[in-house]
Amino acid sequence: MSLFGALDTAISGLSSQSSAFGNIGDNIANSQTTGFKRVDTSFLDYLTTSTQTDNQPGAVVAVPQYVNTVQGTIAQTDNPLALAISGQGFFAVSQAAGSSATGPVLSPQPYYTRAGDFQLDKNGYLVNSAGDYLNGWLAQGNGTIDTNTLAPIQISESQYKPVASSNVTLSANLPPAGNPSPTNPAVQAPITSNVSVYDAQGQSHQLTLSFTSAGAGSNDWSLTVTDDLGNTIGTGTLTFGADGTLASVTQGGTTVSAAGAAGSLTLNTVYPAAGGGTQSIALNLGTIGGTGGLTQFAGSGYALHGISQDGVPPGNFSSITMQTNGDVVVNYDNGQTRTIAQVPLTTFAAPDALQRQDGADFTATIGSGPALTQAAGSNGAGTLVTSSIEQSNVDIANEFSQLIVAQQAYSANAKTVTTADAMLQATLDMVR
């Protein structure tokens, strides 16, 4: 009987609108949840009988429509570890399945999220507000990134190991007239430059470079290097060509004069070397015939253009910096940095088919396709925005509009139920 069919259809309408109302309520409740993706509602019509001469009422079913590809607003934050994704892709994360004496025990199930409000936990892991552990490509011992394996990113606050100086590079111009003594012009006074170097333990030592001209108008200079204890650790003779470029460097009976060859002195220090013996430092003075190191161009005085060395003192952990290419960089108070990991992005062919999980997380399904992990900004993956988070993609104004529609549709279906009930009552009254 069509009255009963109409009643059943109206009941399915009430149930469907209730489901739509639930999705709207979920969206509104999570309008401020970081990385939340809203759920819309579609309605499907199920038929019982439908021909050219007969149509029986069917039913309507509410089907969730996941909106995972719509970008939420990116908002800046004062959290330097926060990351937002502009475009497609998800962060690969892990959930804790338990704990042990050495740290969390993580679930083998891969999870994905857009919630990038990461912070350090007590064990140094990067976790978001849902407690998810951020996975990334970790740096190997030689500093290269291993892009074959995803693993939770853990920050170590250990010290930066010192690096002993092995090279000192000098760039300067010596005056063609030498450096006559102010009190006795017949005597050449030395010209000095100082540079600090580091030994294997990171201790700082000051070396003094003393240049003495062979006389006014001469192209020859002697170079003596002494350490902070007064020891002479290297000597040599420098000769400049008529064009003012370095022509030769002589040390210990060996002369380097070939054009383009490196002009350098070996400094044998008394500082212990990491591998045993004493530390040796190369003093780089430029190339023969070049202008990048020592020169003897026109000028009345000594002009130091630059002096540097490659040693590094020990350093303490200072802070962490997230880069737009996904690099996780540890900063030290000695001015050094170290990249310990890179945050990639994971994309899917059909991200709207991902399965929702707690904490604004998702898991892959057959419908979503396999997870494809690549560097940010490549192969269709979005880009990273540092010190920012992606807000919920819920539009409150739109949800309120849908709320009104769902309310009116629910009321209309309820009216159908009451009308069908009245008609059934009238039918029953006919037989009394």
C-alpha positions as CSV (number, residue, x, y, z in Angstrom):
1,M,0.0,0.0,0.0
2,S,1.4,3.4,-1.0
3,L,0.5,5.0,2.4
4,F,2.8,2.6,4.1
5,G,5.4,3.2,1.4
6,A,5.1,6.9,1.9
7,L,5.5,6.4,5.6
8,D,8.7,4.3,5.1
9,T,10.1,6.8,2.7
10,A,9.5,9.6,5.1
11,I,11.2,7.7,7.9
12,S,14.2,7.1,5.7
13,G,14.2,10.9,5.0
14,L,14.2,11.6,8.8
15,S,17.1,9.2,9.2
16,S,19.1,10.7,6.3
17,Q,18.5,14.3,7.5
18,S,19.6,13.2,11.0
19,S,22.9,11.9,9.4
20,A,23.3,15.2,7.6
21,F,22.6,17.1,10.7
22,G,25.3,15.0,12.5
23,N,27.9,15.8,9.8
24,I,27.1,19.5,10.1
25,G,27.4,19.4,13.8
26,D,30.7,17.6,13.5
27,N,32.0,20.2,11.1
28,I,30.9,23.1,13.3
29,A,32.4,21.5,16.4
30,N,35.8,21.1,14.6
31,S,35.8,24.5,12.9
32,Q,38.8,25.5,15.0
33,T,40.6,22.1,14.8
34,T,44.0,22.3,13.1
35,G,44.1,20.4,9.8
36,F,40.5,19.2,10.1
37,K,38.7,18.3,6.8
38,R,34.9,18.8,6.7
39,V,32.4,16.1,5.7
40,D,29.5,17.1,3.4
41,T,26.5,14.9,2.8
42,S,25.1,13.5,-0.4
43,F,21.7,11.7,-0.7
44,L,21.1,8.5,-2.7
45,D,17.7,7.4,-3.9
46,Y,16.8,3.7,-3.6
47,L,13.9,2.5,-5.6
48,T,11.5,-0.4,-5.0
49,T,9.4,-0.4,-8.1
50,S,9.6,2.0,-11.0
51,T,8.0,1.3,-14.4
52,Q,6.0,3.3,-17.0
53,T,2.8,2.6,-15.2
54,D,3.8,1.9,-11.6
55,N,6.1,3.8,-9.2
56,Q,6.3,2.7,-5.5
57,P,8.0,4.9,-3.0
58,G,11.6,3.9,-2.2
59,A,14.0,5.3,0.3
60,V,16.8,7.9,0.7
61,V,20.1,7.2,2.2
62,A,22.6,9.8,3.4
63,V,26.2,9.2,2.2
64,P,29.2,11.1,3.6
65,Q,31.1,13.2,1.1
66,Y,34.7,13.7,2.3
67,V,36.3,17.0,1.4
68,N,40.0,16.3,2.0
69,T,41.4,18.2,-1.0
70,V,40.0,21.6,-0.2
71,Q,42.7,23.9,1.3
72,G,42.1,25.3,4.8
73,T,43.3,28.8,5.6
74,I,47.0,29.0,6.4
75,A,47.6,31.1,9.6
76,Q,51.0,32.2,10.9
77,T,52.0,31.2,14.4
78,D,54.9,32.0,16.8
79,N,55.7,28.2,16.9
80,P,59.0,27.8,14.9
81,L,58.4,24.1,14.5
82,A,54.9,24.4,12.9
83,L,54.4,23.5,9.3
84,A,51.5,24.0,6.9
85,I,51.0,22.5,3.5
86,S,50.0,24.7,0.7
87,G,48.6,22.4,-2.0
88,Q,48.2,18.7,-2.1
89,G,49.8,16.1,0.2
90,F,49.9,15.0,3.8
91,F,52.4,14.6,6.6
92,A,53.3,11.0,7.3
93,V,52.9,10.3,11.0
94,S,52.9,7.4,13.5
95,Q,50.7,6.8,16.5
96,A,52.0,5.5,19.8
97,A,50.8,1.9,20.6
98,G,52.5,1.8,23.9
99,S,55.7,2.8,25.7
100,S,58.9,1.3,26.9
101,A,61.9,2.3,29.0
102,T,63.6,3.6,25.9
103,G,60.7,5.6,24.5
104,P,57.4,5.2,22.7
105,V,56.3,2.0,20.9
106,L,54.8,3.1,17.6
107,S,52.1,1.4,15.7
108,P,53.2,-0.1,12.3
109,Q,50.0,1.3,10.7
110,P,50.9,4.4,8.6
111,Y,48.8,7.5,9.2
112,Y,48.6,10.8,7.4
113,T,47.5,14.2,8.5
114,R,47.4,17.9,7.7
115,A,47.8,19.0,11.3
116,G,51.3,20.5,11.4
117,D,51.3,22.1,14.9
118,F,54.5,20.2,15.9
119,Q,56.3,20.5,19.1
120,L,59.1,18.6,20.9
121,D,58.0,16.0,23.4
122,K,60.1,15.0,26.4
123,N,62.0,12.4,24.3
124,G,62.9,15.0,21.6
125,Y,60.4,13.7,19.0
126,L,58.4,16.1,16.9
127,V,54.7,15.5,17.7
128,N,51.5,17.4,16.9
129,S,48.6,18.3,19.2
130,A,47.0,14.9,18.5
131,G,50.1,13.1,19.7
132,D,51.2,12.0,16.2
133,Y,54.9,11.4,15.7
134,L,56.2,13.2,12.5
135,N,58.0,10.9,10.1
136,G,60.7,12.0,7.8
137,W,63.8,11.1,5.8
138,L,66.7,11.0,8.3
139,A,70.2,12.2,7.6
140,Q,73.0,9.6,7.5
141,G,76.4,9.9,9.2
142,N,77.9,11.7,6.2
143,G,75.0,14.2,6.1
144,T,73.2,12.9,3.1
145,I,69.4,12.3,3.4
146,D,68.2,8.7,3.2
147,T,65.1,9.0,1.0
148,N,64.4,5.2,1.1
149,T,63.1,5.0,4.7
150,L,60.6,7.0,6.7
151,A,61.2,7.2,10.5
152,P,60.1,9.4,13.4
153,I,62.2,12.6,13.7
154,Q,64.0,12.8,17.0
155,I,66.1,15.9,18.0
156,S,69.3,15.3,19.9
157,E,70.5,18.1,22.1
158,S,74.1,16.8,22.1
159,Q,77.1,19.0,21.6
160,Y,78.6,19.9,18.2
161,K,81.9,18.0,17.9
162,P,84.8,20.4,17.3
163,V,86.7,20.4,14.0
164,A,90.5,21.0,14.0
165,S,91.7,23.7,11.6
166,S,93.4,22.2,8.6
167,N,93.4,25.3,6.3
168,V,94.0,29.0,6.7
169,T,93.2,31.2,3.7
170,L,94.7,34.7,3.3
171,S,93.8,37.5,0.9
172,A,95.9,40.7,1.1
173,N,97.9,43.2,-0.8
174,L,101.6,43.9,0.2
175,P,103.0,47.4,-0.6
176,P,105.6,47.4,-3.4
177,A,107.7,49.9,-1.4
178,G,107.9,47.5,1.5
179,N,107.3,48.7,5.1
180,P,110.2,51.0,6.2
181,S,110.5,51.5,10.0
182,P,109.3,55.0,11.0
183,T,112.4,55.5,13.2
184,N,114.9,54.0,10.7
185,P,113.7,54.0,7.0
186,A,116.7,51.8,6.1
187,V,115.2,49.0,8.1
188,Q,112.1,47.0,7.0
189,A,109.5,46.5,9.8
190,P,107.4,43.4,9.7
191,I,103.8,43.5,8.7
192,T,101.6,41.2,10.8
193,S,98.2,39.6,10.6
194,N,96.6,37.4,13.2
195,V,94.2,34.4,12.9
196,S,92.7,32.1,15.4
197,V,92.7,28.4,14.7
198,Y,91.3,25.4,16.6
199,D,93.0,22.2,17.7
200,A,91.3,18.7,17.9
201,Q,89.7,19.5,21.2
202,G,88.3,22.8,20.0
203,Q,90.8,25.0,21.9
204,S,91.4,28.3,20.3
205,H,95.0,29.3,19.4
206,Q,96.2,32.5,17.8
207,L,98.8,32.4,15.0
208,T,100.8,35.5,13.9
209,L,101.8,35.9,10.3
210,S,104.8,38.3,9.9
211,F,105.8,39.6,6.4
212,T,109.1,41.3,6.0
213,S,110.2,42.9,2.7
214,A,113.7,42.3,1.4
215,G,113.9,46.1,0.7
216,A,112.2,49.0,-1.0
217,G,111.5,48.1,-4.6
218,S,112.1,44.4,-4.0
219,N,109.6,41.8,-5.0
220,D,110.8,39.4,-2.3
221,W,109.2,38.9,1.1
222,S,109.9,36.5,3.9
223,L,107.0,35.1,5.9
224,T,107.3,33.8,9.4
225,V,104.4,32.2,11.3
226,T,104.5,31.9,15.1
227,D,102.0,30.4,17.5
228,D,100.6,31.7,20.8
229,L,103.5,30.1,22.7
230,G,106.1,32.0,20.6
231,N,107.1,28.9,18.6
232,T,108.0,29.4,14.9
233,I,105.8,26.8,13.1
234,G,106.4,27.8,9.5
235,T,108.7,30.0,7.3
236,G,108.9,30.8,3.6
237,T,109.9,33.2,0.9
238,L,107.4,34.9,-1.4
239,T,108.3,36.4,-4.8
240,F,106.0,38.6,-6.8
241,G,106.1,39.2,-10.5
242,A,106.4,42.5,-12.3
243,D,102.6,42.5,-12.7
244,G,102.2,42.3,-8.9
245,T,100.8,38.7,-8.8
246,L,102.4,35.9,-6.8
247,A,105.3,34.4,-8.8
248,S,106.7,31.8,-6.4
249,V,106.5,30.4,-2.9
250,T,109.6,28.7,-1.4
251,Q,109.6,26.6,1.8
252,G,112.4,24.2,2.9
253,G,114.2,24.3,-0.4
254,T,111.0,23.6,-2.5
255,T,109.8,26.3,-4.8
256,V,106.3,26.4,-6.4
257,S,106.3,28.7,-9.4
258,A,104.1,27.0,-12.1
259,A,101.2,29.3,-13.3
260,G,98.0,28.3,-11.7
261,A,99.6,26.2,-9.0
262,A,98.5,26.6,-5.4
263,G,100.9,28.8,-3.4
264,S,100.9,27.5,0.2
265,L,103.0,27.0,3.3
266,T,102.8,24.0,5.6
267,L,102.5,25.0,9.3
268,N,103.6,22.3,11.7
269,T,102.0,23.1,15.1
270,V,102.7,21.7,18.5
271,Y,99.0,21.0,19.0
272,P,97.9,17.3,19.3
273,A,96.1,15.9,16.3
274,A,93.0,13.7,16.6
275,G,94.7,10.8,14.9
276,G,97.9,11.1,16.8
277,G,101.0,13.2,16.3
278,T,100.7,17.0,15.9
279,Q,98.3,19.1,13.9
280,S,99.4,20.3,10.5
281,I,97.8,23.4,8.9
282,A,98.0,24.6,5.2
283,L,98.4,28.3,4.8
284,N,96.8,29.1,1.5
285,L,98.3,32.3,-0.1
286,G,96.5,32.1,-3.5
287,T,97.5,30.7,-6.9
288,I,100.6,31.5,-8.9
289,G,99.7,34.4,-11.2
290,G,96.3,34.8,-9.6
291,T,94.8,37.8,-7.8
292,G,92.6,35.9,-5.3
293,G,95.3,35.6,-2.5
294,L,98.4,37.6,-1.9
295,T,99.3,40.4,-4.3
296,Q,101.8,43.3,-4.6
297,F,99.8,45.9,-6.4
298,A,100.2,49.7,-6.0
299,G,99.5,51.0,-2.6
300,S,101.3,52.7,0.3
301,G,100.2,50.2,3.0
302,Y,99.2,46.7,3.8
303,A,95.6,45.9,2.8
304,L,94.1,42.8,4.4
305,H,91.1,41.7,2.3
306,G,90.3,38.5,4.2
307,I,91.6,35.8,6.4
308,S,89.7,32.7,7.4
309,Q,90.2,29.1,8.6
310,D,88.1,26.0,8.5
311,G,88.2,24.9,12.2
312,V,85.1,24.9,14.4
313,P,84.9,25.1,18.2
314,P,82.6,22.9,20.2
315,G,79.0,24.1,20.3
316,N,75.9,23.6,22.5
317,F,72.4,23.0,21.1
318,S,70.6,26.3,20.5
319,S,67.4,25.8,18.5
320,I,65.7,24.1,15.6
321,T,64.7,25.6,12.3
322,M,62.3,24.2,9.8
323,Q,63.1,25.0,6.2
324,T,60.6,25.4,3.3
325,N,62.2,22.5,1.5
326,G,61.4,20.3,4.5
327,D,64.9,20.3,6.1
328,V,65.0,20.0,9.9
329,V,68.1,22.0,10.9
330,V,69.7,22.0,14.4
331,N,71.4,25.3,15.3
332,Y,74.4,25.5,17.7
333,D,75.8,28.4,19.7
334,N,79.1,28.2,17.8
335,G,77.3,29.4,14.6
336,Q,77.2,26.0,13.0
337,T,74.1,24.1,11.8
338,R,73.4,20.5,11.0
339,T,70.5,19.1,8.9
340,I,69.2,16.0,10.7
341,A,66.2,15.1,8.6
342,Q,63.9,16.2,5.8
343,V,60.1,16.3,5.9
344,P,58.5,14.9,2.7
345,L,54.9,14.9,1.7
346,T,52.7,12.0,0.8
347,T,50.1,12.2,-2.0
348,F,47.3,10.0,-3.1
349,A,45.5,9.7,-6.5
350,A,42.1,10.0,-4.7
351,P,42.7,11.7,-1.3
352,D,38.9,12.2,-0.7
353,A,38.7,8.4,-0.5
354,L,41.0,8.2,2.5
355,Q,39.6,6.7,5.7
356,R,39.2,9.2,8.6
357,Q,40.8,8.4,11.9
358,D,41.0,10.1,15.3
359,G,43.0,13.2,15.7
360,A,42.4,14.5,12.1
361,D,44.4,11.5,10.8
362,F,43.7,9.4,7.7
363,T,44.7,5.9,6.5
364,A,45.0,4.7,3.0
365,T,42.2,2.7,1.4
366,I,41.8,0.8,-1.9
367,G,39.9,3.7,-3.2
368,S,42.5,6.3,-2.3
369,G,45.3,4.5,-4.1
370,P,48.8,3.8,-2.8
371,A,50.8,6.4,-0.8
372,L,53.4,8.3,-2.9
373,T,56.1,10.0,-0.8
374,Q,58.2,12.7,-2.4
375,A,60.0,16.0,-1.5
376,A,57.8,19.0,-1.0
377,G,57.1,20.9,-4.2
378,S,57.8,18.0,-6.5
379,N,55.6,15.6,-8.5
380,G,52.4,17.3,-7.6
381,A,53.1,17.6,-3.9
382,G,52.4,21.0,-2.3
383,T,54.9,23.3,-0.7
384,L,55.6,23.8,3.0
385,V,55.0,27.1,4.9
386,T,57.1,27.4,8.0
387,S,55.9,28.8,11.4
388,S,52.3,28.3,10.1
389,I,49.4,25.9,10.5
390,E,46.5,25.0,8.3
391,Q,43.2,25.7,9.8
392,S,40.0,23.7,9.4
393,N,38.5,24.0,5.9
394,V,35.0,24.3,7.5
395,D,33.1,27.4,6.4
396,I,30.8,28.4,9.3
397,A,28.5,30.5,7.2
398,N,27.9,27.6,4.7
399,E,27.4,25.1,7.6
400,F,24.7,27.4,9.1
401,S,23.0,27.5,5.7
402,Q,23.1,23.7,5.4
403,L,21.8,23.5,9.0
404,I,18.7,25.5,8.1
405,V,18.1,23.3,5.0
406,A,18.6,20.1,7.0
407,Q,16.2,21.4,9.7
408,Q,13.5,22.3,7.1
409,A,13.9,19.0,5.3
410,Y,13.6,17.1,8.6
411,S,10.5,19.0,9.4
412,A,9.0,18.3,6.0
413,N,9.7,14.5,6.4
414,A,8.1,14.7,9.8
415,K,5.1,16.3,8.3
416,T,4.9,13.5,5.8
417,V,4.8,11.0,8.7
418,T,2.1,12.8,10.5
419,T,0.0,13.2,7.3
420,A,0.4,9.5,6.5
421,D,-0.7,8.7,10.0
422,A,-3.8,10.9,9.7
423,M,-4.7,9.3,6.4
424,L,-4.2,5.8,7.9
425,Q,-6.4,6.8,10.8
426,A,-9.1,8.1,8.4
427,T,-8.9,4.7,6.6
428,L,-9.4,2.9,9.9
429,D,-12.4,5.1,10.8
430,M,-14.1,4.1,7.5
431,V,-14.5,0.5,8.7
432,R,-16.0,1.3,12.1
